[in-house]
Amino acid sequence: METYTAFRIHQDEAGHRAGFEQLPIPRPGPGEVLVRVAYSSVNYKDALAGTGRGKILRTFPLVGGIDAAGTVEASEDPAFRPGDAVIATGWGLSFDHDGGYAELLCVPASWLVPMPEGLDARTAMILGTAGFTAALAVHRMLTNGQTPALGPILVTGASGGVGCVAIALFARLGYEVVALSGKAALADWLHRIGATRILGRDALADAKRPLERARWGGAVDNVGGELLAQITRTLAPHGNIASIGLAGGHQLETTVMPFILRGVSLLGCNSVDVPQPLRRTLWEHLATDWRPADLDALLSKTLDFADLPEVFDDMLAGQTHGRVLVKIAPSTQP
């Protein structure tokens, strides 16, 4: 029986365990596509799932990895043919369906995006779910009237995956970007990827009144909790906040005053089940007019597939930054 290598996660009466396994090669059913994965990436959710520290997976056992890019091996859907380059992010990957930490990935064709011209498997996975989520935030804010004239864009959790891509995207689009980060040692890197100013983690700690002096035209928030409340109090009239993460807590305690007196908008960003037409549009933007000026500057580490488990603890301990790329294909691949 032919097999392929996958990083599989178990949770049962014996507890959590994860590691590399040999699995039988799947055959795509009607409407499905078999993809040979070249690259994946490591997101915070992947680290939580891989270590068992977060309730990310719905079913067990399951192959980890919410990202994948590669080429079609076999297809039972007319939209794709063998050899087509494709991207897979979101939907049920590493949630209730096997994910991208595997040499092969079998998914519904409707989950795949054709690789846009200007990207390949490697560059697409430097972006990955983090980049796609940042692009969704940009899209929602622009659609709701965000302009450079409103003022600078504040990005919290700036050294993380979504944060660093958001900085690069807004800088690419001509906005002044202010990065809020607790990692002072990364100031030079944050400037390099597009931030014009760097603020410490507690820069808004004194913003306690219902309305404070307006300081930001908009914000991409990866933290949530009290920091998100502080942002609402310091946003300029008609500015937008894209809410993405909850590293600082899921509770939001604020007042309606920023919303009814300044017209502030709080925009939720869920990148998992974005409809296919918008999904393709955002990937086209990432490959062309929104593409960061230096994609490789976002990349802090490239791992061979065999070294994947080593990075999970470091990421959860805050010892990584930017994007972490995983090379699934053999070293002969580009």
Number of C-alpha atoms within 10 A of each C-alpha: 5 8 13 14 18 25 25 24 24 20 15 9 6 7 8 14 14 19 15 17 15 13 16 11 16 13 13 20 14 11 15 21 28 24 30 25 27 26 33 35 30 29 24 16 19 23 24 18 25 29 16 18 12 13 10 17 26 12 14 16 17 23 29 29 28 27 28 34 31 29 22 21 20 19 24 17 16 10 13 23 15 14 13 16 24 23 25 29 27 23 20 17 24 29 21 16 21 27 29 31 31 29 22 28 28 23 23 17 20 15 20 25 20 17 22 19 10 12 18 19 22 20 17 29 31 29 31 32 25 27 27 25 25 30 28 24 27 23 18 18 22 12 9 14 11 20 18 15 9 19 19 22 29 28 30 30 23 30 26 22 28 30 28 29 30 34 30 28 25 23 20 18 15 11 22 21 28 23 29 25 23 18 17 13 9 15 17 11 16 26 17 14 23 26 26 16 15 23 19 13 16 11 14 18 10 9 17 14 12 15 19 17 11 16 16 23 26 31 28 30 26 23 20 22 18 19 22 28 20 24 27 31 26 22 31 23 19 18 27 29 27 23 19 22 21 15 12 14 13 13 12 13 10 18 14 14 14 24 17 11 11 18 16 22 20 17 16 14 20 14 20 15 12 15 12 13 9 12 19 17 15 21 26 19 15 22 19 14 12 19 22 25 14 13 16 14 17 24 19 13 17 17 19 14 22 14 11 23 17 11 17 21 15 13 19 15 8 12 11 18 21 23 29 24 25 25 24 28 19 11 8 5 9 11
